[in-house]
Amino acid sequence: MAEAGSKDTLVKLMANVVSAYVSNNPVPASELPSLIDQIYQSLDLLRSDPSIQIAVEPLKPAVPIRKSVTPDFLISLENGKKFKSLKRHLRVSYGLSPDEYRAKWGLPSDYPMVAPNYAASRSLLAKKFGLGRKPQQTKRPAAKKTRESRTSVAERL
């Protein structure tokens, strides 16, 4: 029974790999059966022989991590380009959030996503415009209360 479940999983896995491959590569219809057989055999070998090790290359950043943060810009570990802010670049180019980027490269949670000098200049600009402060209460003079009698209002109408 466990063997049947394992074969079903293997067939589903093989179907996913074949469909992904065929959707991205032109494959003649005559070669499709041999492709399916080859992928199935490879997956079956990986399942049955646990001694087979899949070599995973460690990630190699475009620049050393220590040199990726400078006062005026950050250098992307993905491609080595300089940015004042990495967040948009990571989302648009690689589909990564800042947390995913930090996890991928093994960076601490306080690794900056904005260059230090840029953050300081934006902070000064915000303070100059008074952002982040509660508005000051100015005392307004009390409005004069005029009292008209009801009869005078009624007489006007």
CYANA upper distance limits for C-alpha pairs under 8 A (distance plus 0.5 A):
  1 MET  CA      5 GLY  CA      7.07
  2 ALA  CA      6 SER  CA      6.67
  3 GLU  CA      7 LYS  CA      6.69
  4 ALA  CA      8 ASP  CA      6.67
  5 GLY  CA      9 THR  CA      6.75
  6 SER  CA     10 LEU  CA      6.62
  7 LYS  CA     11 VAL  CA      6.55
  8 ASP  CA     12 LYS  CA      6.69
  9 THR  CA     13 LEU  CA      6.59
 10 LEU  CA     14 MET  CA      6.53
 10 LEU  CA     40 TYR  CA      8.05
 10 LEU  CA     43 LEU  CA      7.53
 10 LEU  CA     44 ASP  CA      7.65
 11 VAL  CA     15 ALA  CA      6.58
 11 VAL  CA     40 TYR  CA      7.94
 12 LYS  CA     16 ASN  CA      6.76
 13 LEU  CA     17 VAL  CA      6.79
 14 MET  CA     18 VAL  CA      6.55
 14 MET  CA     36 ILE  CA      7.92
 14 MET  CA     39 ILE  CA      6.91
 14 MET  CA     40 TYR  CA      6.27
 14 MET  CA     43 LEU  CA      7.76
 15 ALA  CA     19 SER  CA      6.48
 16 ASN  CA     20 ALA  CA      6.59
 17 VAL  CA     21 TYR  CA      6.59
 17 VAL  CA     39 ILE  CA      8.24
 18 VAL  CA     22 VAL  CA      6.49
 18 VAL  CA     35 LEU  CA      8.17
 18 VAL  CA     36 ILE  CA      7.06
 18 VAL  CA     39 ILE  CA      7.94
 19 SER  CA     23 SER  CA      6.48
 20 ALA  CA     24 ASN  CA      6.98
 21 TYR  CA     25 ASN  CA      6.46
 22 VAL  CA     26 PRO  CA      6.91
 22 VAL  CA     27 VAL  CA      6.78
 27 VAL  CA     31 GLU  CA      7.19
 27 VAL  CA     32 LEU  CA      7.31
 28 PRO  CA     32 LEU  CA      7.20
 31 GLU  CA     35 LEU  CA      6.75
 32 LEU  CA     36 ILE  CA      6.67
 33 PRO  CA     37 ASP  CA      6.68
 34 SER  CA     38 GLN  CA      6.51
 35 LEU  CA     39 ILE  CA      6.67
 36 ILE  CA     40 TYR  CA      6.56
 37 ASP  CA     41 GLN  CA      6.56
 38 GLN  CA     42 SER  CA      6.74
 39 ILE  CA     43 LEU  CA      6.69
 40 TYR  CA     44 ASP  CA      6.52
 41 GLN  CA     45 LEU  CA      6.59
 42 SER  CA     46 LEU  CA      6.80
 43 LEU  CA     47 ARG  CA      6.69
 44 ASP  CA     48 SER  CA      6.56
 45 LEU  CA     49 ASP  CA      6.40
 46 LEU  CA     50 PRO  CA      7.27
 46 LEU  CA     52 ILE  CA      7.19
 59 LEU  CA    105 TRP  CA      8.01
 61 PRO  CA     65 ILE  CA      7.84
 61 PRO  CA     77 LEU  CA      5.34
 61 PRO  CA     78 GLU  CA      6.75
 61 PRO  CA     79 ASN  CA      8.40
 61 PRO  CA    105 TRP  CA      8.36
 62 ALA  CA     76 SER  CA      7.96
 62 ALA  CA     77 LEU  CA      5.57
 62 ALA  CA     78 GLU  CA      6.53
 62 ALA  CA     79 ASN  CA      6.10
 62 ALA  CA     80 GLY  CA      5.45
 63 VAL  CA     67 LYS  CA      7.27
 63 VAL  CA     68 SER  CA      6.99
 63 VAL  CA     75 ILE  CA      8.05
 63 VAL  CA     76 SER  CA      8.46
 63 VAL  CA     77 LEU  CA      6.56
 63 VAL  CA     80 GLY  CA      6.60
 64 PRO  CA     68 SER  CA      6.96
 64 PRO  CA     77 LEU  CA      8.41
 65 ILE  CA     69 VAL  CA      8.26
 65 ILE  CA     77 LEU  CA      7.82
 67 LYS  CA     75 ILE  CA      8.37
 68 SER  CA     74 LEU  CA      6.09
 68 SER  CA     75 ILE  CA      5.14
 68 SER  CA     76 SER  CA      7.41
 68 SER  CA     77 LEU  CA      7.66
 69 VAL  CA     73 PHE  CA      7.19
 69 VAL  CA     74 LEU  CA      5.30
 69 VAL  CA     75 ILE  CA      6.98
 69 VAL  CA    112 PRO  CA      8.49
 69 VAL  CA    115 ALA  CA      7.71
 70 THR  CA     74 LEU  CA      6.48
 70 THR  CA    115 ALA  CA      7.50
 70 THR  CA    116 PRO  CA      8.17
 71 PRO  CA    115 ALA  CA      6.58
 71 PRO  CA    116 PRO  CA      5.81
 71 PRO  CA    117 ASN  CA      5.97
 72 ASP  CA     84 LYS  CA      7.49
 72 ASP  CA    115 ALA  CA      6.17
 72 ASP  CA    116 PRO  CA      7.14
 72 ASP  CA    117 ASN  CA      5.95
 72 ASP  CA    118 TYR  CA      7.13
 73 PHE  CA     82 LYS  CA      6.51
 73 PHE  CA     83 PHE  CA      5.86
 73 PHE  CA     84 LYS  CA      5.22
 73 PHE  CA     85 SER  CA      8.16
 73 PHE  CA    114 VAL  CA      8.08
 73 PHE  CA    115 ALA  CA      5.24
 73 PHE  CA    116 PRO  CA      8.12
 73 PHE  CA    117 ASN  CA      8.46
 73 PHE  CA    118 TYR  CA      8.35
 74 LEU  CA     82 LYS  CA      6.11
 74 LEU  CA     83 PHE  CA      5.77
 74 LEU  CA     84 LYS  CA      6.52
 74 LEU  CA     85 SER  CA      7.64
 74 LEU  CA     86 LEU  CA      7.74
 74 LEU  CA    113 MET  CA      8.17
 74 LEU  CA    114 VAL  CA      7.53
 74 LEU  CA    115 ALA  CA      6.12
 75 ILE  CA     80 GLY  CA      6.05
 75 ILE  CA     81 LYS  CA      5.96
 75 ILE  CA     82 LYS  CA      4.99
 75 ILE  CA     83 PHE  CA      6.71
 76 SER  CA     80 GLY  CA      5.46
 76 SER  CA     81 LYS  CA      6.02
 76 SER  CA     82 LYS  CA      6.97
 76 SER  CA     83 PHE  CA      7.85
 76 SER  CA     86 LEU  CA      7.63
 77 LEU  CA    105 TRP  CA      8.48
 83 PHE  CA    115 ALA  CA      8.24
 84 LYS  CA    114 VAL  CA      6.20
 84 LYS  CA    115 ALA  CA      5.63
 84 LYS  CA    118 TYR  CA      7.11
 85 SER  CA     89 HIS  CA      8.22
 85 SER  CA    113 MET  CA      6.25
 85 SER  CA    114 VAL  CA      4.85
 85 SER  CA    115 ALA  CA      6.88
 86 LEU  CA     90 LEU  CA      6.54
 86 LEU  CA    113 MET  CA      5.80
 86 LEU  CA    114 VAL  CA      6.94
 87 LYS  CA     91 ARG  CA      6.81
 87 LYS  CA     97 SER  CA      7.57
 87 LYS  CA     98 PRO  CA      6.72
 87 LYS  CA    113 MET  CA      6.70
 87 LYS  CA    114 VAL  CA      8.50
 88 ARG  CA     92 VAL  CA      6.51
 89 HIS  CA     93 SER  CA      6.22
 89 HIS  CA     94 TYR  CA      8.17
 90 LEU  CA     94 TYR  CA      5.76
 90 LEU  CA     95 GLY  CA      6.64
 90 LEU  CA     96 LEU  CA      5.80
 90 LEU  CA     97 SER  CA      7.24
 90 LEU  CA     98 PRO  CA      8.00
 90 LEU  CA    101 TYR  CA      8.22
 91 ARG  CA     95 GLY  CA      4.82
 91 ARG  CA     96 LEU  CA      5.44
 91 ARG  CA     97 SER  CA      6.54
 96 LEU  CA    100 GLU  CA      6.23
 96 LEU  CA    101 TYR  CA      6.48
 97 SER  CA    101 TYR  CA      6.70
 98 PRO  CA    102 ARG  CA      6.70
 98 PRO  CA    113 MET  CA      7.71
 99 ASP  CA    103 ALA  CA      6.64
 99 ASP  CA    109 SER  CA      8.09
100 GLU  CA    104 LYS  CA      6.49
101 TYR  CA    105 TRP  CA      6.84
102 ARG  CA    106 GLY  CA      6.23
102 ARG  CA    107 LEU  CA      5.16
102 ARG  CA    108 PRO  CA      7.24
102 ARG  CA    109 SER  CA      7.42
102 ARG  CA    111 TYR  CA      7.96
103 ALA  CA    107 LEU  CA      6.82
107 LEU  CA    111 TYR  CA      6.89
112 PRO  CA    116 PRO  CA      8.45
114 VAL  CA    118 TYR  CA      7.44
114 VAL  CA    119 ALA  CA      6.86
115 ALA  CA    119 ALA  CA      6.71
116 PRO  CA    120 ALA  CA      6.75
117 ASN  CA    121 SER  CA      6.68
118 TYR  CA    122 ARG  CA      6.69
119 ALA  CA    123 SER  CA      6.59
120 ALA  CA    124 LEU  CA      6.76
121 SER  CA    125 LEU  CA      6.72
122 ARG  CA    126 ALA  CA      6.64
123 SER  CA    127 LYS  CA      6.70
124 LEU  CA    128 LYS  CA      6.57
125 LEU  CA    129 PHE  CA      6.97
126 ALA  CA    130 GLY  CA      6.82
126 ALA  CA    131 LEU  CA      5.79
126 ALA  CA    132 GLY  CA      8.23
127 LYS  CA    131 LEU  CA      6.06
127 LYS  CA    132 GLY  CA      7.71
148 GLU  CA    152 SER  CA      7.17
148 GLU  CA    153 VAL  CA      7.58
149 SER  CA    153 VAL  CA      7.19
150 ARG  CA    154 ALA  CA      6.63
151 THR  CA    155 GLU  CA      6.48
152 SER  CA    156 ARG  CA      6.91
153 VAL  CA    157 LEU  CA      7.34
